[in-house]
């Protein structure tokens, strides 16, 4: 148990951060792997609700990759990935929609309610939030199927929910102008939602410490990346697989006007609070 003077010291340390963050919008992306344990999700929900009580306007964007892959295995569908993106045929899209909207999103909403918040789950299709077109990657010859690239963000529904005191929880699905549905990468979507909302920060909770210069060496954590360094990382061996879209999402956010984007280890208890309210932080920050 901390003593009264210790508690006072903590309050004095965090006060400038509380004042700085008040009334700011933060987009917080949580990956499926980062919430694989119930205590991780509970800690995350507690942190988000506390942020709201401190005057922050949080918007949650979630993934669900491990759960989607798990249900695909049950159905005898083999998951395939290219540069960290899921190859999505019609059958896989159906699974993704069921899992993201019906399972993962509801788990997060329920956790936020249990932490004392009021949350509303929606997908990028709802309210025309995310408009996409079919993603075509120049770097490979593989047809990714029903994978979309977000071309437009219409945040009116998010503004309304935030104004009414709700915590929006967004599943990464989108539609095009013809009504076709797409699975979109949650890291990319979070970055673009953050930019369109004029968010001060985009925070990405994942299952690694942050960006590692050597993916095999946890001690090689990079605390701060400039845009140029982040772009260089994309073509290096340091960023591969699932790290690629995470770095790309941070780049999109900062290039489009978000002040800072953060990669944070969601396995660390209360990682959000550590990153936002301590001098040292606990992950990688991407800045201009």
ChimeraX attribute file (.defattr): number of C-alpha atoms within 10 A of each C-alpha:
attribute: neighborCount
match mode: 1-to-1
recipient: residues
	/A:1	5
	/A:2	7
	/A:3	8
	/A:4	9
	/A:5	9
	/A:6	11
	/A:7	12
	/A:8	11
	/A:9	11
	/A:10	13
	/A:11	12
	/A:12	11
	/A:13	14
	/A:14	16
	/A:15	11
	/A:16	11
	/A:17	14
	/A:18	17
	/A:19	11
	/A:20	11
	/A:21	19
	/A:22	15
	/A:23	15
	/A:24	14
	/A:25	21
	/A:26	24
	/A:27	26
	/A:28	25
	/A:29	28
	/A:30	26
	/A:31	21
	/A:32	21
	/A:33	19
	/A:34	23
	/A:35	26
	/A:36	15
	/A:37	11
	/A:38	11
	/A:39	12
	/A:40	19
	/A:41	22
	/A:42	20
	/A:43	21
	/A:44	28
	/A:45	23
	/A:46	21
	/A:47	20
	/A:48	26
	/A:49	22
	/A:50	16
	/A:51	20
	/A:52	18
	/A:53	12
	/A:54	14
	/A:55	15
	/A:56	19
	/A:57	25
	/A:58	24
	/A:59	28
	/A:60	24
	/A:61	29
	/A:62	28
	/A:63	25
	/A:64	24
	/A:65	20
	/A:66	15
	/A:67	19
	/A:68	22
	/A:69	20
	/A:70	15
	/A:71	16
	/A:72	17
	/A:73	12
	/A:74	9
	/A:75	11
	/A:76	9
	/A:77	14
	/A:78	11
	/A:79	15
	/A:80	12
	/A:81	13
	/A:82	15
	/A:83	15
	/A:84	15
	/A:85	18
	/A:86	21
	/A:87	18
	/A:88	23
	/A:89	15
	/A:90	12
	/A:91	12
	/A:92	22
	/A:93	21
	/A:94	13
	/A:95	18
	/A:96	25
	/A:97	19
	/A:98	14
	/A:99	21
	/A:100	26
	/A:101	19
	/A:102	13
	/A:103	14
	/A:104	21
	/A:105	24
	/A:106	18
	/A:107	17
	/A:108	23
	/A:109	21
	/A:110	18
	/A:111	20
	/A:112	25
	/A:113	17
	/A:114	14
	/A:115	18
	/A:116	13
	/A:117	20
	/A:118	16
	/A:119	23
	/A:120	18
	/A:121	22
	/A:122	22
	/A:123	22
	/A:124	27
	/A:125	20
	/A:126	15
	/A:127	13
	/A:128	18
	/A:129	21
	/A:130	25
	/A:131	22
	/A:132	24
	/A:133	21
	/A:134	21
	/A:135	17
	/A:136	15
	/A:137	12
	/A:138	7
	/A:139	8
	/A:140	10
	/A:141	8
	/A:142	12
	/A:143	15
	/A:144	20
	/A:145	18
	/A:146	21
	/A:147	25
	/A:148	25
	/A:149	20
	/A:150	25
	/A:151	14
	/A:152	17
	/A:153	20
	/A:154	16
	/A:155	17
	/A:156	13
	/A:157	15
	/A:158	22
	/A:159	15
	/A:160	12
	/A:161	15
	/A:162	17
	/A:163	11
	/A:164	10
	/A:165	13
	/A:166	20
	/A:167	25
	/A:168	25
	/A:169	24
	/A:170	28
	/A:171	30
	/A:172	29
	/A:173	29
	/A:174	29
	/A:175	23
	/A:176	20
	/A:177	10
	/A:178	7
	/A:179	10
	/A:180	13
	/A:181	24
	/A:182	30
	/A:183	30
	/A:184	28
	/A:185	24
	/A:186	25
	/A:187	31
	/A:188	22
	/A:189	28
	/A:190	29
	/A:191	31
	/A:192	29
	/A:193	26
	/A:194	30
	/A:195	23
	/A:196	17
	/A:197	19
	/A:198	18
	/A:199	22
	/A:200	20
	/A:201	27
	/A:202	33
	/A:203	28
	/A:204	33
	/A:205	30
	/A:206	24
	/A:207	19
	/A:208	20
	/A:209	22
	/A:210	26
	/A:211	29
	/A:212	21
	/A:213	17
	/A:214	14
	/A:215	17
	/A:216	9
	/A:217	9
	/A:218	14
	/A:219	11
	/A:220	14
	/A:221	18
	/A:222	17
	/A:223	18
	/A:224	15
	/A:225	18
	/A:226	14
	/A:227	18
	/A:228	12
	/A:229	13
	/A:230	21
	/A:231	14
	/A:232	12
	/A:233	20
	/A:234	16
	/A:235	11
	/A:236	11
	/A:237	10
	/A:238	17
	/A:239	22
	/A:240	17
	/A:241	13
	/A:242	15
	/A:243	22
	/A:244	18
	/A:245	20
	/A:246	28
	/A:247	26
	/A:248	17
	/A:249	23
	/A:250	31
	/A:251	25
	/A:252	22
	/A:253	31
	/A:254	24
	/A:255	17
	/A:256	15
	/A:257	17
	/A:258	25
	/A:259	17
	/A:260	19
	/A:261	29
	/A:262	30
	/A:263	27
	/A:264	28
	/A:265	23
	/A:266	26
	/A:267	22
	/A:268	19
	/A:269	16
	/A:270	18
	/A:271	21
	/A:272	26
	/A:273	18
	/A:274	17
	/A:275	20
	/A:276	19
	/A:277	18
	/A:278	13
	/A:279	11
	/A:280	10
	/A:281	17
	/A:282	22
	/A:283	26
	/A:284	23
	/A:285	23
	/A:286	25
	/A:287	21
	/A:288	16
